[in-house]
Amino acid sequence: MSIAVVLVAVLPLGALAVEPAPSTSFSNASKLAHPLAPSASFAQFGSASDTQALSAWLTWDWRGEWALGPRRVTGYWELALSRWSYNGPNGRTRAWLGQLSVKPVFRYTLPTRSNAPWFIEVGVGASLTTVLYQTDTKRFSTRFNFGDQIAFGRCLMAGCASKLSLRIEHFSNGGIRQPNPGENFVQLRYLQRF
């Protein structure tokens, strides 16, 4: 069993096992909203070797927070739609695919005296593409893949009303089927809270 499969199963359960801490100000607004109402939207550009990806969609804040040292761990569910553009297998045409992904993301806000703090995020989730990803140099064997990410970012306004982050995200099928070359994206994301 691959580590990605284990993490997809364990990460959401870990959120349930940690004792919640008192709420902080920026998440109180989301607690008043309808539970199914999204908390933010984002736009993202990513690049991997000869592949570019544009992504957008929504996030839903979790209602709990957890103490970790001097700061709090928060999190959210992310639902993303992406379009990958790349050199096709014949090397002469530009190909593209659509991708739908969902993942739980944990956020740790770094200790700082600023009203616009820095943060680190990690997440692992699942994705489904419209076609098999096949470039002139690599080929996935499944349309279903896992995506794991780490991000480093900064809140741009007090209360984290908007955020900018640099992310590294890896997609692969976790060893379900071969070949499994995987693809690594470097991504820039802008998120705006509702």
Secondary structure, 3 states (H helix, E strand, C coil): CCHHHHHHHHHHHHHHHCCECCCCHHHHHHHHCCCCCCCEEEEEEEEECCEEEEEEEEEEECCCCEEECCEEEEEEEEEEEEEEEEECCCCCCEEEEEEEEEEEEEEEECCCCCCCCEEEEEEEEEEEECCCCECCCCECCCCEEEEEEEEEEEECCHHHCEEEEEEEEEEECCCCCCCCCCEEEEEEEEEEEC
